[in-house]
């Protein structure tokens, strides 16, 4: 019995050094792992620049080119729209009436040009010839009458024909000769037809009316407000019945084409980044899915850290703004969303 107790005490005394040795080994392993982790983290920090920022998107304010009352609106806030999609329409009744009036003027002016190009009609030329013949006959009769009265005046020494009658006959000759000349010139003009300058003037007036019609039809198309690019309606600022104007936006549209993360880099790290450098963007929703980006802008002046940016440094530190541009094909990013930017060095 005594021998068994001695064996037990001997085993207990041998376990103490083993426990101490195990504790020392665990402590050494922990110390080694800690230092290895520190080394790994330091190496990673030296090869990668980690920045925090927020997503920003391009926004445009859409307004009508013309001033009129809104007739229809087809989209709501939050709707996704495609390039060329009609978002709203204005009342077009007044402009449509102007277009109809311009078209009527064009048809009238086309007839004017056609008439000038066709020249004088045979019937009109016959009228000119008849008027000329009548004027010639009247002029010939007046000359003959003057001749008879002059002979009578001379042969009777003024007793059969008075001086007043002779003067009247001479005046009538001058009048009828003028009428004959006028009819002759009119006949020549009828034969020659319209002048080239008259035709050119009429054609220019016709073209002016057509240009005005094109302008009015362009304005009619502008009565429809279309999306200039793919995007999302962020704000609907007017409603049906409101009076629209070029100075009053109707919608605010967030574009999908190019988004960026606005981040800030410390002055000591400014030399590590450059325009065109590749970067990866991470968001809290998908922390394991990097989004490829590229640094496109680096500010040339320092500024105080914005309140929206969370960093480990004091907020009074001066930082430089950079923008990492992203092609967000899956439309994951939203305005103001926090994001982390990692840049390989």
Helices and strands as residue ranges (DSSP letters): H 2-47, E 48-62, E 68-73, E 80-81, E 86-90, H 93-118, H 122-155, H 163-192, H 196-221, E 224-226, E 231-236, E 243-244, E 251-266, G 267-272, E 278-283, E 291-298, E 303-304, E 318-326, E 338-344
